[in-house]
């Protein structure tokens, strides 16, 4: 087995003509095509038949994050247009508190047309509840590849109301088009609840209330967790070997009751989307960490990029997934935590051994992307068969494209 760090990203190239990238979703979400990969065999169906392929009594896990209107535009007195793209909260750092904040907050942001904003404060007048509100943005220090931006606003309204009034929904860059009013609905899952993502967990875009009801009727359990999708999800792998690629950190929250549900399902789950995969698999390593050191804080449970490949169990034995989740649940109980808030930077690449996810619902991903590596790891390298079929059978690709159910 090749060391995952030395995988050549060029081995994950495939031809993706621009006309195969879905620029808009189809009219009815659940009428998208569904590629079914089962034990090496590939076939196709319609998405609303998905419940027919899922084992009765299994557990399906969804990411309930909600995309925020993260693009904010300010115009300088010189006429220069500055774009401020919200990445993650700086102060307060808690997502929930952030959107309730009134008057002042700070975010780490990408800044478009940065060279035109040397110094000073940007200002914009907006209207909320028929009342004028002044929003100011002040540039702070560099933070990695982003800047700290301090926001101040009048009117006693919350920051959630400010971005709803002046922000723009950030659709993926490869769609090569402006955000449209329809995207506010079509680029959210029907079960989105918790604000914080700057990109949608797109595997979930195919689900309708009818499909969710059919899943319930088929005797399949449903649970939700939250991973806020960062802009780094679109970050291309520039290095020849993936060791040179730095994964972005994403923030997760998982309820104690969800961990208990996973334990009762023998630590096995059907993941909806790669973000659910990254969260579920990270829980296993968080469990290992608290087994090795019960005094860790929530922040210290952060799963670093290569940690899953390097963690050596101090007891020199392989800890099964149920044990790891039970340890994590006990650690939460000892702290009186109903919800676990932490973060993950996990990279899942060929050579990775999946601990919790047994089936995966996912879209078709960009060539040479970390998401394609995750899929390849899941189907034991058989990704080309899947993608060749999708290309030959008119499947639509990327965020607004068709879906697949992968059963290794």
N, C-alpha and C positions, 0 to 999 in steps of 0.2 A: 504493500500500500504506500503510495506516494505521500510524503509529508504534506499536509494541506497548505503549509506556508509556501511550498514550492510549486503549487499548481500554476500553470501558465494560463492567463486569462484568454489568450488567443485560441486556446482549445475550446472555448465556449462562444465561438463566433458562428453565426448563421445568417443567411441573407434575409433581410426584412425590408421589402420595398415599401416606400412611403404610403402607397395606396392600401397596404394591409393594416396600417395603424388606424384604428377607429377614431375618427375625429369627434363624433357624437355618439351617444348611446342609441340603441334601437328604441322604438316607441314603448314597448312593454318589456320591462327589465327581465322578467322571468321567461321570456321567449328567446333569450339568447341561446346559442348552441352550447352543448355540454360535451366535451371530449371525455370519454371514460377509459382510463387506463387501469386494467385489472390483471395483476400477476403476469405482466409482460404483454398482454393483448390490448389492442387499441380499437375502440369503437366510438360511436357518437349518438347523441340523443338531444333532447331539448331540456333546458335547465329545470323547468317546473317538474320534470320527472325525477329530479335528484333524490327525493325521499325513497324511491323504489330501490336504490342501490345501497342504502344505509342499513346496517344491522339493527334490528329491534333491540331496545335496551342499551344502545350505545349512547355516548355523551358527545354532543356537538358544542364547540366553544367558539364564540363570536367576539370580535373586538368592537365595543360600543363607543369608541371615540367619535367626536364630531369635528368636522373641519371648520376652522375659524376663518374669518375674512381677513387674512393675514397681510395682504398687500395694502399699504397706506401711501397715499401720494400727497406731497407738499410741493408748492411752487414758491421759489425764491423771488425776491423783489426784482431780480435780474431777468426773471422769466424761466430760469432753469427748473426742470421738473426733477424732483428727488423722490425715489421710491424707497420706502422703509418696509422691509419684509420681516415680520415677527417670527423669530425662531423658537426661543424658549424664555420663560419668565425669569427675571433677575431679582426683582424686589417688588412684592413678595415672590418667593420662588415656588410657592404652592399654586398650582393651576386654579383650583377652586377659589382660593382667596383672591387671586389675581383678577378674575373676571367680576368679582364683587367690589373691587377697590374703587374708591371715589376720590377724584382730585389729583392723584399722583401715583405713578408706578414706573418701573423700568423693565425693559426687555433686552435680551441679546438679539441683534438684528443684522441682516444683510442690508447693505445700503447700495442702491443703484444710482449711478451718476455721482459717486462719492467725491470725485475730484472737484465738482462744482460746489461742494459743501465743506469748505475749509474750516469754518467756525461759525459761531452764532446759533441762534435758535430759529427753527422753522415754525411757521404759524399757519393755521387754517381755520376758517370759520365754517361751522356746520350747523344744521338744525336738528334738534332732537325734541320730540313732543311739542312741536311748533315753537320751541324756544331756541334762541341763538346760543351756541356753545363754541368757545374758542379752545382749540387744541394746539399745544406747543410741543415741539420735539427738540431736545438738546442732545448733541452728540457727546458721548463719553469715551472712555478708553477702549482700546482694542481688546477683544476677548476671543482668542483663537483666530478663526477666519471671520468673526463677526465683530460688531461694535455694541457697546452698551448704549442704549438710547433711553433718556429719561423723558417721560411724557407728563405733561400737566394739562388739566382741562377744567373749565368752569361748569356751572350748571348743576352741580350736585348729582350728576348721573354716574352710572357705573362704567367701568372700562368695557364691559361686554356691550353696553349700549353705544359707546363711542365707536368700537370697530364695526358694529352692525350698521352704523350710520355712514361711516366714511371708508371702511375697508372694502377690499375686493377679494372674492374667493380665488385662491391660487390654484388654477388648473395646471396639470403637468406641462413643462416646457415643450415636450415633443409634440404636443397637439398643434403648436404653431398657429394659435389663433387667440383672439381676445376672449375673456370670460363673458359669457352671456347670462342673461337673467335665468334661463332654464337650468344652468349649471348649479344654481343655488339649491335646487331640488335633486337633480339627477346625479350630482357629485357628492351626495350624502347617502349613507345606508338608511333603510327605513327604521332601523333600530338605533341610530346614532343618538347619544345622550350627553356624553361628557365632553365639553369643549376643550380643544387643545391641539388638534392635529393641523399641520399645514399641507397634508396630502391625505386623500381618502384611503382607507383599507379596501382596495377596489374589488377583491373577491366577494365582498359583501354586497356590492351594488346590484347583483342579480336577484337578491332575495326580495320577495314581496310578502305582505301579510298572509296571502293565501299559501305561499310555499312554507312559511313558518308554521301555519296551522296544520298543514299536511305533515310536517315533521313531527309535530306534537301528536297528531292522530296515528302516526306510524309507531308510536311508543318510543320515540327517541328523546332523551333528555337534552335540555339546552341550558348553557351557562354563558355569562358574559364576563369579560375582563376588559381592562383598558390599557392600550399602549398608544401613546400620542406619537403619530407618525411625523418624523422630522424631514426637513428638506434634503437631508443626506440620503434619503431613500433613492434620489435621482442622481447621486454623485457617481460619476463614471469611475471605473477602475482604470487608473492611468499607468500603474506600475505593471511591468512584465509579469512578475510573480505576485500573488496576492498578499505575500508577506509585507509588501510595500504599501498596501492600501489600508488607510485608517478608517475603521467603521465609526459611524456616528453613534452617539449615545441617545437612547430614547427612554422616556419615562413611563413606568408601568404602575398600575394599581390593581390589586387582586383581592377580592373579599375572602375572608376566612372561610365562609360557607362554600365558596367555589373550590377552595383547596380540599375541603371535606368531601365535596361531591366527586372530585377527581380521585380521592382515596377510595371512595365507595365503588368507583368504576375501575378499580385495579390500576389506577394511574394510566389509563388509556383514554385517548380523546381523538375526535375528528376535528381538525383545526380548520376554521374558515379564514383563509388568508395567511400570508407569510408573517404578518405582525402577530397573529395569535400563536403561530409556531414559535416565534422568537420569545414570546412571553412564557408560554408553557414550558419550553425546554430550559429557559433560564431558571424557572422555579426549582427544577431538579438540582441545579448547581447551588442555588441559594440554600436548599436543604442540606447539601453536603457541607457548605460553609458553616452553618450553625451547628452541625454535628461535630465539626472540628473546633469551633470556638463559639460557645453559646452567648458570649458577651458582645457580639457584634451589634452595631446599630443598623437601622434600615439602610442608611447611605452605604455602609460597608458591605451590604449584600450585593452591591453593584457587580454584575458579571462582566469582566473585562473581555476584550475581543478574543484572545487566544486561551483564556482560562480553562474552558472545557477540555482543551487538548492537553493541558499542563497539570490540572488538578490531580494530585496524587493522594489517594485516600490514606489517611494516617494509619488506618487499621489494615492497610494492604489487602483490602478485599473490595470487590465490586458491590457497591450499595445499590439495592434495587430501588426502583422509582417510588414504590409505596413507602418504603422506609424513609427516603429523603423527604417526601411530602409530609409524612407524619412528624418528622423532626421539625420541619418548618412550621407546621400547625402548632406544635407544642411551644415553639419559640414565640409565636404570636400570642398564644394563650398566656404565657409567662409575663408578657408585656401588656396584656389587656387590649390587644390590637384586633379590631374587627376588619380593618383593611390594611393590606401591606402596600406601602409606597416605596418603590426603589427604582432602579434603572438598569438597563442592559446595553451592552455593546457587542453582544455575541455575534460571531460570524459562523454561519453554518455552511460548510463546504464539504466536498467529497472526502471521506475519511471520518466524518462525524457519525457518531452512533446515536440515533434518535432514542430518547428515553420515554417520551409520553405520547407523542403524536403518531397515530397509527394510520390515519387517512387524512388527505389534504384536499380542500377545495381552493383552487387558485386560478388566476388569469395567466395569460402568456406574457412572459417578461422580455425585457430588452436583451439583445446579444451582449455578451461580455459584462453581465451585471452580477452583483452578489446574490440577487434573487434567483438567477438561473443556477448559480452554484448550490443554493439551498435546495432547489428542485432536484438537481442532479444527485445530491447526497441522498435525497429521499427515495429516489427510484433507482438507486445503486448504479448511477451512470447511464441509465437508459433514456436520458432526456431527448436524444436526437430522434429516436423513433417517434416520440410524442410530438415534437416540433415539426418533423418532416410530414407527419400525418396532418397536423393542423394547417401547414402551408399548402399541402396538396388538396385539402378539402375545404378551402375557402373560409377558414376560421378568421375572425377579426382579432387583432392583437392589442396588447397594452391596456391602459386603465379603463377605457370604455369598450373594450373588446369582449370576446367570448370567454367561457370558463372551462375548467377541467376538474375532474374528480380523479385523484391519484390514489390507487390502492396497491402498494408494493407487494 
